[in-house]
Amino acid sequence: GSNTFTANMDIKLRGCITTPGVYLVRAFADKDEAKRTGQNWQDMRKIWARAEIQNGNGEVLTEAKYLFLKAKEDGKL
C-alpha cells in the first residue's frame, strides 16, 4: 500500500457534542475531481474528502473538509 498524509483539514463546529451521547459520523470521498479527469478516485494522488457528525435528530454538529496526499513511489510528497 501507499503512505497517505493529511495535507489540509478545515473543521467547522456547528453545535455541542456532549458525552455520554450517541452520534452518527459519516465520511465521504469527493469523487467529482475523479469524474472530471476520468480517473478512479482511489488511484489519484490527491484525495478530497469530507465528514460530518450528526446528533440523534439528524442535526449536523461538526463538518470537516480535508485533503489527503499519497506519497510518490519514492516516498516523497
Phi, psi and omega in degrees: 000171181258156174276131181239138183234148174280120180265326183205143176214129179240118183244132176242122178268121185251343182195177183274139172248114182254153177238145355289160179188166178244126184224156176252124177250124181237138178230144184223136169276134179276105186269000182299317180296321178295317178297319181297322183265354179076021181257160169283126186300332181287343180266354183282150177284327178254126179237116176269139182213169177214161180211161176210154174243127180242149174274184182296341178267003181084005179286130179282120182261330180216137175236143177221142172235138183212162179234126174254145174242132173270136178293150175292169182300332179277003177089357181270152176278000000 
